[in-house]
Amino acid sequence: MTMNMNEKKALYAFGCPNRKATVERLKLLAALAPEPTAKKLFRSLAVKLSGEDADRWYRCFFYNMRLEIESDLPYHFGRKYVPNDWRDE
């Protein structure tokens, strides 16, 4: 499955490992979105994910996409903060 970066970001923000729940959520977002381009984005993504063979690859794709997006975030996002202990110096 190939997706552009906007579709990946939408899936990162609104997706979950459960494909059926994600498709329903994207359909609701398409209905609620006021901007026509956002409606088109959510609707097309829901159609892509509702294909017959999507059950086979969706969960693996979702986790790999999350890793890809999180690797592009700045260093301090998604990392546990470990403060320097002044006594170790």
PyMOL Python script that loads the backbone (N, CA, C, O; Angstrom):
from pymol import cmd

cmd.read_pdbstr("""\
ATOM      1  N   MET A   1       0.845  -1.173   0.000  1.00  0.00           N
ATOM      2  CA  MET A   1       0.000   0.000   0.000  1.00  0.00           C
ATOM      3  C   MET A   1       0.887   1.231   0.000  1.00  0.00           C
ATOM      4  O   MET A   1       1.793   1.349   0.825  1.00  0.00           O
ATOM      5  N   THR A   2       0.636   2.126  -0.898  1.00  0.00           N
ATOM      6  CA  THR A   2       1.371   3.382  -0.925  1.00  0.00           C
ATOM      7  C   THR A   2       0.440   4.510  -0.504  1.00  0.00           C
ATOM      8  O   THR A   2      -0.711   4.584  -0.936  1.00  0.00           O
ATOM      9  N   MET A   3       0.955   5.372   0.334  1.00  0.00           N
ATOM     10  CA  MET A   3       0.201   6.524   0.810  1.00  0.00           C
ATOM     11  C   MET A   3       1.094   7.738   0.774  1.00  0.00           C
ATOM     12  O   MET A   3       2.306   7.643   0.968  1.00  0.00           O
ATOM     13  N   ASN A   4       0.481   8.890   0.521  1.00  0.00           N
ATOM     14  CA  ASN A   4       1.266  10.118   0.591  1.00  0.00           C
ATOM     15  C   ASN A   4       1.397  10.541   2.052  1.00  0.00           C
ATOM     16  O   ASN A   4       0.787   9.937   2.935  1.00  0.00           O
ATOM     17  N   MET A   5       2.182  11.564   2.300  1.00  0.00           N
ATOM     18  CA  MET A   5       2.469  11.956   3.678  1.00  0.00           C
ATOM     19  C   MET A   5       1.226  12.491   4.384  1.00  0.00           C
ATOM     20  O   MET A   5       1.076  12.275   5.587  1.00  0.00           O
ATOM     21  N   ASN A   6       0.333  13.178   3.681  1.00  0.00           N
ATOM     22  CA  ASN A   6      -0.892  13.669   4.314  1.00  0.00           C
ATOM     23  C   ASN A   6      -1.768  12.518   4.777  1.00  0.00           C
ATOM     24  O   ASN A   6      -2.356  12.586   5.856  1.00  0.00           O
ATOM     25  N   GLU A   7      -1.864  11.466   3.983  1.00  0.00           N
ATOM     26  CA  GLU A   7      -2.648  10.299   4.386  1.00  0.00           C
ATOM     27  C   GLU A   7      -2.012   9.606   5.585  1.00  0.00           C
ATOM     28  O   GLU A   7      -2.716   9.148   6.485  1.00  0.00           O
ATOM     29  N   LYS A   8      -0.696   9.528   5.600  1.00  0.00           N
ATOM     30  CA  LYS A   8      -0.010   8.910   6.737  1.00  0.00           C
ATOM     31  C   LYS A   8      -0.218   9.722   8.009  1.00  0.00           C
ATOM     32  O   LYS A   8      -0.421   9.155   9.083  1.00  0.00           O
ATOM     33  N   LYS A   9      -0.169  11.044   7.894  1.00  0.00           N
ATOM     34  CA  LYS A   9      -0.380  11.890   9.064  1.00  0.00           C
ATOM     35  C   LYS A   9      -1.803  11.759   9.587  1.00  0.00           C
ATOM     36  O   LYS A   9      -2.022  11.731  10.798  1.00  0.00           O
ATOM     37  N   ALA A  10      -2.771  11.677   8.678  1.00  0.00           N
ATOM     38  CA  ALA A  10      -4.162  11.496   9.105  1.00  0.00           C
ATOM     39  C   ALA A  10      -4.336  10.143   9.791  1.00  0.00           C
ATOM     40  O   ALA A  10      -5.024  10.041  10.806  1.00  0.00           O
ATOM     41  N   LEU A  11      -3.717   9.118   9.240  1.00  0.00           N
ATOM     42  CA  LEU A  11      -3.801   7.794   9.848  1.00  0.00           C
ATOM     43  C   LEU A  11      -3.074   7.764  11.192  1.00  0.00           C
ATOM     44  O   LEU A  11      -3.514   7.087  12.121  1.00  0.00           O
ATOM     45  N   TYR A  12      -1.969   8.491  11.298  1.00  0.00           N
ATOM     46  CA  TYR A  12      -1.239   8.579  12.561  1.00  0.00           C
ATOM     47  C   TYR A  12      -2.105   9.250  13.625  1.00  0.00           C
ATOM     48  O   TYR A  12      -2.116   8.827  14.781  1.00  0.00           O
ATOM     49  N   ALA A  13      -2.828  10.297  13.229  1.00  0.00           N
ATOM     50  CA  ALA A  13      -3.626  11.056  14.190  1.00  0.00           C
ATOM     51  C   ALA A  13      -4.926  10.355  14.567  1.00  0.00           C
ATOM     52  O   ALA A  13      -5.333  10.390  15.728  1.00  0.00           O
ATOM     53  N   PHE A  14      -5.580   9.718  13.595  1.00  0.00           N
ATOM     54  CA  PHE A  14      -6.920   9.197  13.839  1.00  0.00           C
ATOM     55  C   PHE A  14      -7.032   7.682  13.736  1.00  0.00           C
ATOM     56  O   PHE A  14      -8.110   7.132  13.965  1.00  0.00           O
ATOM     57  N   GLY A  15      -5.961   7.005  13.403  1.00  0.00           N
ATOM     58  CA  GLY A  15      -6.017   5.562  13.220  1.00  0.00           C
ATOM     59  C   GLY A  15      -5.749   4.792  14.493  1.00  0.00           C
ATOM     60  O   GLY A  15      -5.269   5.340  15.485  1.00  0.00           O
ATOM     61  N   CYS A  16      -6.067   3.517  14.446  1.00  0.00           N
ATOM     62  CA  CYS A  16      -5.776   2.605  15.542  1.00  0.00           C
ATOM     63  C   CYS A  16      -5.516   1.230  14.925  1.00  0.00           C
ATOM     64  O   CYS A  16      -5.797   1.041  13.741  1.00  0.00           O
ATOM     65  N   PRO A  17      -4.993   0.273  15.677  1.00  0.00           N
ATOM     66  CA  PRO A  17      -4.717  -1.049  15.110  1.00  0.00           C
ATOM     67  C   PRO A  17      -5.958  -1.784  14.599  1.00  0.00           C
ATOM     68  O   PRO A  17      -5.838  -2.688  13.772  1.00  0.00           O
ATOM     69  N   ASN A  18      -7.132  -1.413  15.072  1.00  0.00           N
ATOM     70  CA  ASN A  18      -8.374  -2.027  14.618  1.00  0.00           C
ATOM     71  C   ASN A  18      -8.809  -1.345  13.312  1.00  0.00           C
ATOM     72  O   ASN A  18      -9.224  -0.187  13.333  1.00  0.00           O
ATOM     73  N   ARG A  19      -8.718  -2.046  12.193  1.00  0.00           N
ATOM     74  CA  ARG A  19      -9.000  -1.458  10.883  1.00  0.00           C
ATOM     75  C   ARG A  19     -10.438  -1.012  10.741  1.00  0.00           C
ATOM     76  O   ARG A  19     -10.698   0.067  10.209  1.00  0.00           O
ATOM     77  N   LYS A  20     -11.382  -1.820  11.205  1.00  0.00           N
ATOM     78  CA  LYS A  20     -12.798  -1.458  11.070  1.00  0.00           C
ATOM     79  C   LYS A  20     -13.119  -0.192  11.855  1.00  0.00           C
ATOM     80  O   LYS A  20     -13.864   0.660  11.372  1.00  0.00           O
ATOM     81  N   ALA A  21     -12.573  -0.059  13.044  1.00  0.00           N
ATOM     82  CA  ALA A  21     -12.798   1.150  13.841  1.00  0.00           C
ATOM     83  C   ALA A  21     -12.171   2.362  13.162  1.00  0.00           C
ATOM     84  O   ALA A  21     -12.738   3.455  13.194  1.00  0.00           O
ATOM     85  N   THR A  22     -11.013   2.175  12.552  1.00  0.00           N
ATOM     86  CA  THR A  22     -10.358   3.273  11.851  1.00  0.00           C
ATOM     87  C   THR A  22     -11.178   3.726  10.658  1.00  0.00           C
ATOM     88  O   THR A  22     -11.327   4.926  10.429  1.00  0.00           O
ATOM     89  N   VAL A  23     -11.711   2.782   9.895  1.00  0.00           N
ATOM     90  CA  VAL A  23     -12.524   3.128   8.726  1.00  0.00           C
ATOM     91  C   VAL A  23     -13.778   3.887   9.165  1.00  0.00           C
ATOM     92  O   VAL A  23     -14.144   4.884   8.543  1.00  0.00           O
ATOM     93  N   GLU A  24     -14.428   3.432  10.216  1.00  0.00           N
ATOM     94  CA  GLU A  24     -15.615   4.133  10.717  1.00  0.00           C
ATOM     95  C   GLU A  24     -15.261   5.541  11.189  1.00  0.00           C
ATOM     96  O   GLU A  24     -15.999   6.490  10.925  1.00  0.00           O
ATOM     97  N   ARG A  25     -14.140   5.674  11.881  1.00  0.00           N
ATOM     98  CA  ARG A  25     -13.702   6.982  12.366  1.00  0.00           C
ATOM     99  C   ARG A  25     -13.414   7.918  11.199  1.00  0.00           C
ATOM    100  O   ARG A  25     -13.778   9.093  11.245  1.00  0.00           O
ATOM    101  N   LEU A  26     -12.767   7.412  10.156  1.00  0.00           N
ATOM    102  CA  LEU A  26     -12.466   8.248   8.993  1.00  0.00           C
ATOM    103  C   LEU A  26     -13.735   8.667   8.255  1.00  0.00           C
ATOM    104  O   LEU A  26     -13.809   9.781   7.737  1.00  0.00           O
ATOM    105  N   LYS A  27     -14.724   7.794   8.204  1.00  0.00           N
ATOM    106  CA  LYS A  27     -16.007   8.152   7.580  1.00  0.00           C
ATOM    107  C   LYS A  27     -16.695   9.261   8.373  1.00  0.00           C
ATOM    108  O   LYS A  27     -17.253  10.192   7.792  1.00  0.00           O
ATOM    109  N   LEU A  28     -16.653   9.159   9.694  1.00  0.00           N
ATOM    110  CA  LEU A  28     -17.238  10.207  10.531  1.00  0.00           C
ATOM    111  C   LEU A  28     -16.481  11.528  10.369  1.00  0.00           C
ATOM    112  O   LEU A  28     -17.092  12.596  10.317  1.00  0.00           O
ATOM    113  N   LEU A  29     -15.173  11.452  10.291  1.00  0.00           N
ATOM    114  CA  LEU A  29     -14.382  12.660  10.078  1.00  0.00           C
ATOM    115  C   LEU A  29     -14.705  13.306   8.738  1.00  0.00           C
ATOM    116  O   LEU A  29     -14.782  14.530   8.640  1.00  0.00           O
ATOM    117  N   ALA A  30     -14.893  12.493   7.713  1.00  0.00           N
ATOM    118  CA  ALA A  30     -15.250  13.026   6.396  1.00  0.00           C
ATOM    119  C   ALA A  30     -16.600  13.730   6.457  1.00  0.00           C
ATOM    120  O   ALA A  30     -16.800  14.757   5.808  1.00  0.00           O
ATOM    121  N   ALA A  31     -17.519  13.181   7.231  1.00  0.00           N
ATOM    122  CA  ALA A  31     -18.835  13.807   7.351  1.00  0.00           C
ATOM    123  C   ALA A  31     -18.771  15.109   8.144  1.00  0.00           C
ATOM    124  O   ALA A  31     -19.541  16.032   7.876  1.00  0.00           O
ATOM    125  N   LEU A  32     -17.868  15.195   9.114  1.00  0.00           N
ATOM    126  CA  LEU A  32     -17.791  16.368   9.978  1.00  0.00           C
ATOM    127  C   LEU A  32     -16.848  17.458   9.472  1.00  0.00           C
ATOM    128  O   LEU A  32     -16.965  18.611   9.886  1.00  0.00           O
ATOM    129  N   ALA A  33     -15.927  17.116   8.594  1.00  0.00           N
ATOM    130  CA  ALA A  33     -14.920  18.078   8.143  1.00  0.00           C
ATOM    131  C   ALA A  33     -15.570  19.198   7.329  1.00  0.00           C
ATOM    132  O   ALA A  33     -16.329  18.921   6.400  1.00  0.00           O
ATOM    133  N   PRO A  34     -15.284  20.457   7.665  1.00  0.00           N
ATOM    134  CA  PRO A  34     -15.889  21.562   6.935  1.00  0.00           C
ATOM    135  C   PRO A  34     -15.193  21.865   5.598  1.00  0.00           C
ATOM    136  O   PRO A  34     -15.815  22.408   4.686  1.00  0.00           O
ATOM    137  N   GLU A  35     -13.941  21.523   5.487  1.00  0.00           N
ATOM    138  CA  GLU A  35     -13.171  21.836   4.281  1.00  0.00           C
ATOM    139  C   GLU A  35     -13.284  20.699   3.262  1.00  0.00           C
ATOM    140  O   GLU A  35     -13.123  19.535   3.628  1.00  0.00           O
ATOM    141  N   PRO A  36     -13.556  21.014   1.990  1.00  0.00           N
ATOM    142  CA  PRO A  36     -13.714  19.971   0.968  1.00  0.00           C
ATOM    143  C   PRO A  36     -12.465  19.113   0.760  1.00  0.00           C
ATOM    144  O   PRO A  36     -12.581  17.918   0.487  1.00  0.00           O
ATOM    145  N   THR A  37     -11.284  19.698   0.883  1.00  0.00           N
ATOM    146  CA  THR A  37     -10.071  18.893   0.696  1.00  0.00           C
ATOM    147  C   THR A  37      -9.883  17.901   1.840  1.00  0.00           C
ATOM    148  O   THR A  37      -9.414  16.784   1.623  1.00  0.00           O
ATOM    149  N   ALA A  38     -10.246  18.304   3.055  1.00  0.00           N
ATOM    150  CA  ALA A  38     -10.159  17.392   4.196  1.00  0.00           C
ATOM    151  C   ALA A  38     -11.182  16.274   4.045  1.00  0.00           C
ATOM    152  O   ALA A  38     -10.887  15.115   4.336  1.00  0.00           O
ATOM    153  N   LYS A  39     -12.388  16.620   3.588  1.00  0.00           N
ATOM    154  CA  LYS A  39     -13.408  15.593   3.342  1.00  0.00           C
ATOM    155  C   LYS A  39     -12.894  14.566   2.339  1.00  0.00           C
ATOM    156  O   LYS A  39     -13.046  13.360   2.537  1.00  0.00           O
ATOM    157  N   LYS A  40     -12.288  15.053   1.270  1.00  0.00           N
ATOM    158  CA  LYS A  40     -11.775  14.165   0.226  1.00  0.00           C
ATOM    159  C   LYS A  40     -10.661  13.276   0.765  1.00  0.00           C
ATOM    160  O   LYS A  40     -10.609  12.085   0.458  1.00  0.00           O
ATOM    161  N   LEU A  41      -9.774  13.849   1.566  1.00  0.00           N
ATOM    162  CA  LEU A  41      -8.672  13.087   2.144  1.00  0.00           C
ATOM    163  C   LEU A  41      -9.195  11.960   3.031  1.00  0.00           C
ATOM    164  O   LEU A  41      -8.783  10.811   2.873  1.00  0.00           O
ATOM    165  N   PHE A  42     -10.095  12.275   3.960  1.00  0.00           N
ATOM    166  CA  PHE A  42     -10.613  11.262   4.878  1.00  0.00           C
ATOM    167  C   PHE A  42     -11.428  10.205   4.143  1.00  0.00           C
ATOM    168  O   PHE A  42     -11.335   9.016   4.447  1.00  0.00           O
ATOM    169  N   ARG A  43     -12.230  10.647   3.172  1.00  0.00           N
ATOM    170  CA  ARG A  43     -13.060   9.699   2.430  1.00  0.00           C
ATOM    171  C   ARG A  43     -12.196   8.755   1.584  1.00  0.00           C
ATOM    172  O   ARG A  43     -12.445   7.550   1.553  1.00  0.00           O
ATOM    173  N   SER A  44     -11.191   9.293   0.905  1.00  0.00           N
ATOM    174  CA  SER A  44     -10.336   8.440   0.071  1.00  0.00           C
ATOM    175  C   SER A  44      -9.519   7.471   0.917  1.00  0.00           C
ATOM    176  O   SER A  44      -9.291   6.332   0.507  1.00  0.00           O
ATOM    177  N   LEU A  45      -9.082   7.907   2.084  1.00  0.00           N
ATOM    178  CA  LEU A  45      -8.343   7.021   2.978  1.00  0.00           C
ATOM    179  C   LEU A  45      -9.246   5.911   3.510  1.00  0.00           C
ATOM    180  O   LEU A  45      -8.815   4.764   3.631  1.00  0.00           O
ATOM    181  N   ALA A  46     -10.494   6.246   3.826  1.00  0.00           N
ATOM    182  CA  ALA A  46     -11.441   5.223   4.280  1.00  0.00           C
ATOM    183  C   ALA A  46     -11.697   4.203   3.184  1.00  0.00           C
ATOM    184  O   ALA A  46     -11.803   3.009   3.460  1.00  0.00           O
ATOM    185  N   VAL A  47     -11.797   4.662   1.946  1.00  0.00           N
ATOM    186  CA  VAL A  47     -12.014   3.741   0.824  1.00  0.00           C
ATOM    187  C   VAL A  47     -10.803   2.835   0.634  1.00  0.00           C
ATOM    188  O   VAL A  47     -10.961   1.639   0.390  1.00  0.00           O
ATOM    189  N   LYS A  48      -9.593   3.390   0.742  1.00  0.00           N
ATOM    190  CA  LYS A  48      -8.381   2.573   0.610  1.00  0.00           C
ATOM    191  C   LYS A  48      -8.327   1.475   1.664  1.00  0.00           C
ATOM    192  O   LYS A  48      -7.936   0.344   1.378  1.00  0.00           O
ATOM    193  N   LEU A  49      -8.721   1.818   2.877  1.00  0.00           N
ATOM    194  CA  LEU A  49      -8.612   0.867   3.979  1.00  0.00           C
ATOM    195  C   LEU A  49      -9.786  -0.103   4.063  1.00  0.00           C
ATOM    196  O   LEU A  49      -9.733  -1.068   4.825  1.00  0.00           O
ATOM    197  N   SER A  50     -10.836   0.137   3.298  1.00  0.00           N
ATOM    198  CA  SER A  50     -11.983  -0.754   3.370  1.00  0.00           C
ATOM    199  C   SER A  50     -11.967  -1.825   2.283  1.00  0.00           C
ATOM    200  O   SER A  50     -12.960  -2.527   2.096  1.00  0.00           O
ATOM    201  N   GLY A  51     -10.872  -1.956   1.576  1.00  0.00           N
ATOM    202  CA  GLY A  51     -10.753  -2.995   0.554  1.00  0.00           C
ATOM    203  C   GLY A  51     -10.778  -4.391   1.151  1.00  0.00           C
ATOM    204  O   GLY A  51     -10.551  -4.576   2.347  1.00  0.00           O
ATOM    205  N   GLU A  52     -11.056  -5.364   0.308  1.00  0.00           N
ATOM    206  CA  GLU A  52     -11.175  -6.753   0.771  1.00  0.00           C
ATOM    207  C   GLU A  52      -9.874  -7.300   1.358  1.00  0.00           C
ATOM    208  O   GLU A  52      -9.900  -8.016   2.359  1.00  0.00           O
ATOM    209  N   ASP A  53      -8.752  -6.972   0.749  1.00  0.00           N
ATOM    210  CA  ASP A  53      -7.482  -7.539   1.203  1.00  0.00           C
ATOM    211  C   ASP A  53      -6.812  -6.706   2.300  1.00  0.00           C
ATOM    212  O   ASP A  53      -5.719  -7.055   2.747  1.00  0.00           O
ATOM    213  N   ALA A  54      -7.444  -5.615   2.742  1.00  0.00           N
ATOM    214  CA  ALA A  54      -6.831  -4.731   3.740  1.00  0.00           C
ATOM    215  C   ALA A  54      -6.658  -5.410   5.094  1.00  0.00           C
ATOM    216  O   ALA A  54      -5.741  -5.061   5.837  1.00  0.00           O
ATOM    217  N   ASP A  55      -7.511  -6.363   5.430  1.00  0.00           N
ATOM    218  CA  ASP A  55      -7.363  -7.072   6.704  1.00  0.00           C
ATOM    219  C   ASP A  55      -6.021  -7.774   6.805  1.00  0.00           C
ATOM    220  O   ASP A  55      -5.463  -7.900   7.895  1.00  0.00           O
ATOM    221  N   ARG A  56      -5.514  -8.220   5.700  1.00  0.00           N
ATOM    222  CA  ARG A  56      -4.289  -9.004   5.675  1.00  0.00           C
ATOM    223  C   ARG A  56      -3.057  -8.158   6.010  1.00  0.00           C
ATOM    224  O   ARG A  56      -2.147  -8.642   6.683  1.00  0.00           O
ATOM    225  N   TRP A  57      -3.014  -6.909   5.555  1.00  0.00           N
ATOM    226  CA  TRP A  57      -1.802  -6.120   5.700  1.00  0.00           C
ATOM    227  C   TRP A  57      -1.936  -4.921   6.623  1.00  0.00           C
ATOM    228  O   TRP A  57      -0.923  -4.314   6.969  1.00  0.00           O
ATOM    229  N   TYR A  58      -3.143  -4.554   7.036  1.00  0.00           N
ATOM    230  CA  TYR A  58      -3.346  -3.281   7.727  1.00  0.00           C
ATOM    231  C   TYR A  58      -2.567  -3.151   9.037  1.00  0.00           C
ATOM    232  O   TYR A  58      -1.884  -2.146   9.235  1.00  0.00           O
ATOM    233  N   ARG A  59      -2.647  -4.121   9.925  1.00  0.00           N
ATOM    234  CA  ARG A  59      -2.016  -3.981  11.245  1.00  0.00           C
ATOM    235  C   ARG A  59      -0.505  -3.794  11.135  1.00  0.00           C
ATOM    236  O   ARG A  59       0.068  -2.940  11.811  1.00  0.00           O
ATOM    237  N   CYS A  60       0.128  -4.580  10.298  1.00  0.00           N
ATOM    238  CA  CYS A  60       1.578  -4.445  10.105  1.00  0.00           C
ATOM    239  C   CYS A  60       1.908  -3.083   9.486  1.00  0.00           C
ATOM    240  O   CYS A  60       2.856  -2.419   9.907  1.00  0.00           O
ATOM    241  N   PHE A  61       1.130  -2.675   8.494  1.00  0.00           N
ATOM    242  CA  PHE A  61       1.342  -1.372   7.866  1.00  0.00           C
ATOM    243  C   PHE A  61       1.168  -0.251   8.877  1.00  0.00           C
ATOM    244  O   PHE A  61       1.946   0.704   8.875  1.00  0.00           O
ATOM    245  N   PHE A  62       0.161  -0.348   9.745  1.00  0.00           N
ATOM    246  CA  PHE A  62      -0.110   0.694  10.730  1.00  0.00           C
ATOM    247  C   PHE A  62       1.080   0.876  11.672  1.00  0.00           C
ATOM    248  O   PHE A  62       1.517   2.003  11.909  1.00  0.00           O
ATOM    249  N   TYR A  63       1.599  -0.214  12.202  1.00  0.00           N
ATOM    250  CA  TYR A  63       2.723  -0.093  13.131  1.00  0.00           C
ATOM    251  C   TYR A  63       3.989   0.398  12.435  1.00  0.00           C
ATOM    252  O   TYR A  63       4.732   1.191  13.013  1.00  0.00           O
ATOM    253  N   ASN A  64       4.251  -0.050  11.213  1.00  0.00           N
ATOM    254  CA  ASN A  64       5.419   0.436  10.477  1.00  0.00           C
ATOM    255  C   ASN A  64       5.277   1.909  10.134  1.00  0.00           C
ATOM    256  O   ASN A  64       6.258   2.651  10.185  1.00  0.00           O
ATOM    257  N   MET A  65       4.073   2.344   9.787  1.00  0.00           N
ATOM    258  CA  MET A  65       3.841   3.747   9.491  1.00  0.00           C
ATOM    259  C   MET A  65       4.046   4.596  10.741  1.00  0.00           C
ATOM    260  O   MET A  65       4.622   5.680  10.653  1.00  0.00           O
ATOM    261  N   ARG A  66       3.582   4.124  11.913  1.00  0.00           N
ATOM    262  CA  ARG A  66       3.792   4.862  13.157  1.00  0.00           C
ATOM    263  C   ARG A  66       5.288   5.015  13.453  1.00  0.00           C
ATOM    264  O   ARG A  66       5.738   6.085  13.865  1.00  0.00           O
ATOM    265  N   LEU A  67       6.051   3.945  13.240  1.00  0.00           N
ATOM    266  CA  LEU A  67       7.498   4.030  13.457  1.00  0.00           C
ATOM    267  C   LEU A  67       8.140   5.020  12.500  1.00  0.00           C
ATOM    268  O   LEU A  67       9.039   5.766  12.888  1.00  0.00           O
ATOM    269  N   GLU A  68       7.688   5.034  11.262  1.00  0.00           N
ATOM    270  CA  GLU A  68       8.227   5.959  10.262  1.00  0.00           C
ATOM    271  C   GLU A  68       7.949   7.406  10.640  1.00  0.00           C
ATOM    272  O   GLU A  68       8.839   8.252  10.560  1.00  0.00           O
ATOM    273  N   ILE A  69       6.722   7.695  11.051  1.00  0.00           N
ATOM    274  CA  ILE A  69       6.350   9.062  11.424  1.00  0.00           C
ATOM    275  C   ILE A  69       7.095   9.479  12.689  1.00  0.00           C
ATOM    276  O   ILE A  69       7.603  10.598  12.764  1.00  0.00           O
ATOM    277  N   GLU A  70       7.166   8.599  13.673  1.00  0.00           N
ATOM    278  CA  GLU A  70       7.829   8.943  14.927  1.00  0.00           C
ATOM    279  C   GLU A  70       9.325   9.130  14.750  1.00  0.00           C
ATOM    280  O   GLU A  70       9.938   9.875  15.513  1.00  0.00           O
ATOM    281  N   SER A  71       9.926   8.482  13.774  1.00  0.00           N
ATOM    282  CA  SER A  71      11.358   8.670  13.542  1.00  0.00           C
ATOM    283  C   SER A  71      11.641  10.032  12.929  1.00  0.00           C
ATOM    284  O   SER A  71      12.770  10.517  13.011  1.00  0.00           O
ATOM    285  N   ASP A  72      10.629  10.668  12.307  1.00  0.00           N
ATOM    286  CA  ASP A  72      10.804  11.992  11.721  1.00  0.00           C
ATOM    287  C   ASP A  72      10.571  13.110  12.724  1.00  0.00           C
ATOM    288  O   ASP A  72      10.874  14.267  12.433  1.00  0.00           O
ATOM    289  N   LEU A  73      10.036  12.789  13.905  1.00  0.00           N
ATOM    290  CA  LEU A  73       9.778  13.801  14.916  1.00  0.00           C
ATOM    291  C   LEU A  73      11.092  14.261  15.531  1.00  0.00           C
ATOM    292  O   LEU A  73      12.082  13.531  15.506  1.00  0.00           O
ATOM    293  N   PRO A  74      11.103  15.469  16.083  1.00  0.00           N
ATOM    294  CA  PRO A  74      12.320  15.933  16.776  1.00  0.00           C
ATOM    295  C   PRO A  74      12.709  14.984  17.904  1.00  0.00           C
ATOM    296  O   PRO A  74      11.895  14.176  18.352  1.00  0.00           O
ATOM    297  N   TYR A  75      13.922  15.081  18.349  1.00  0.00           N
ATOM    298  CA  TYR A  75      14.493  14.135  19.297  1.00  0.00           C
ATOM    299  C   TYR A  75      13.681  14.033  20.578  1.00  0.00           C
ATOM    300  O   TYR A  75      13.501  12.927  21.089  1.00  0.00           O
ATOM    301  N   HIS A  76      13.186  15.137  21.117  1.00  0.00           N
ATOM    302  CA  HIS A  76      12.540  15.098  22.422  1.00  0.00           C
ATOM    303  C   HIS A  76      11.121  14.547  22.385  1.00  0.00           C
ATOM    304  O   HIS A  76      10.553  14.273  23.442  1.00  0.00           O
ATOM    305  N   PHE A  77      10.536  14.377  21.225  1.00  0.00           N
ATOM    306  CA  PHE A  77       9.195  13.795  21.150  1.00  0.00           C
ATOM    307  C   PHE A  77       9.310  12.275  21.179  1.00  0.00           C
ATOM    308  O   PHE A  77      10.160  11.698  20.501  1.00  0.00           O
ATOM    309  N   GLY A  78       8.465  11.642  21.954  1.00  0.00           N
ATOM    310  CA  GLY A  78       8.416  10.192  22.001  1.00  0.00           C
ATOM    311  C   GLY A  78       9.554   9.543  22.769  1.00  0.00           C
ATOM    312  O   GLY A  78       9.665   8.317  22.796  1.00  0.00           O
ATOM    313  N   ARG A  79      10.377  10.330  23.378  1.00  0.00           N
ATOM    314  CA  ARG A  79      11.483   9.791  24.156  1.00  0.00           C
ATOM    315  C   ARG A  79      11.235  10.086  25.635  1.00  0.00           C
ATOM    316  O   ARG A  79      10.663  11.119  25.985  1.00  0.00           O
ATOM    317  N   LYS A  80      11.657   9.197  26.466  1.00  0.00           N
ATOM    318  CA  LYS A  80      11.515   9.411  27.894  1.00  0.00           C
ATOM    319  C   LYS A  80      12.592  10.373  28.363  1.00  0.00           C
ATOM    320  O   LYS A  80      13.764  10.202  28.029  1.00  0.00           O
ATOM    321  N   TYR A  81      12.212  11.372  29.127  1.00  0.00           N
ATOM    322  CA  TYR A  81      13.156  12.355  29.641  1.00  0.00           C
ATOM    323  C   TYR A  81      13.845  11.796  30.875  1.00  0.00           C
ATOM    324  O   TYR A  81      13.193  11.394  31.839  1.00  0.00           O
ATOM    325  N   VAL A  82      15.155  11.776  30.833  1.00  0.00           N
ATOM    326  CA  VAL A  82      15.951  11.327  31.964  1.00  0.00           C
ATOM    327  C   VAL A  82      16.812  12.507  32.400  1.00  0.00           C
ATOM    328  O   VAL A  82      17.773  12.850  31.710  1.00  0.00           O
ATOM    329  N   PRO A  83      16.489  13.136  33.530  1.00  0.00           N
ATOM    330  CA  PRO A  83      17.245  14.302  33.957  1.00  0.00           C
ATOM    331  C   PRO A  83      18.640  13.920  34.442  1.00  0.00           C
ATOM    332  O   PRO A  83      18.868  12.813  34.928  1.00  0.00           O
ATOM    333  N   ASN A  84      19.550  14.848  34.298  1.00  0.00           N
ATOM    334  CA  ASN A  84      20.896  14.627  34.806  1.00  0.00           C
ATOM    335  C   ASN A  84      20.860  14.706  36.335  1.00  0.00           C
ATOM    336  O   ASN A  84      20.243  15.607  36.906  1.00  0.00           O
ATOM    337  N   ASP A  85      21.512  13.776  36.971  1.00  0.00           N
ATOM    338  CA  ASP A  85      21.574  13.787  38.422  1.00  0.00           C
ATOM    339  C   ASP A  85      22.812  14.570  38.825  1.00  0.00           C
ATOM    340  O   ASP A  85      23.925  14.190  38.461  1.00  0.00           O
ATOM    341  N   TRP A  86      22.642  15.637  39.557  1.00  0.00           N
ATOM    342  CA  TRP A  86      23.757  16.495  39.922  1.00  0.00           C
ATOM    343  C   TRP A  86      24.758  15.779  40.803  1.00  0.00           C
ATOM    344  O   TRP A  86      25.913  16.197  40.891  1.00  0.00           O
ATOM    345  N   ARG A  87      24.334  14.697  41.463  1.00  0.00           N
ATOM    346  CA  ARG A  87      25.248  13.985  42.341  1.00  0.00           C
ATOM    347  C   ARG A  87      26.235  13.107  41.575  1.00  0.00           C
ATOM    348  O   ARG A  87      27.253  12.692  42.129  1.00  0.00           O
ATOM    349  N   ASP A  88      25.939  12.817  40.287  1.00  0.00           N
ATOM    350  CA  ASP A  88      26.830  11.971  39.493  1.00  0.00           C
ATOM    351  C   ASP A  88      28.041  12.738  38.954  1.00  0.00           C
ATOM    352  O   ASP A  88      29.004  12.121  38.501  1.00  0.00           O
ATOM    353  N   GLU A  89      28.006  14.054  38.995  1.00  0.00           N
ATOM    354  CA  GLU A  89      29.089  14.850  38.401  1.00  0.00           C
ATOM    355  C   GLU A  89      30.305  14.941  39.239  1.00  0.00           C
ATOM    356  O   GLU A  89      31.280  15.581  38.846  1.00  0.00           O
TER     357      GLU A  89
END
""", "prot")
cmd.dss("prot")
cmd.show_as("cartoon", "prot")
cmd.util.cbc("prot")
cmd.orient("prot")
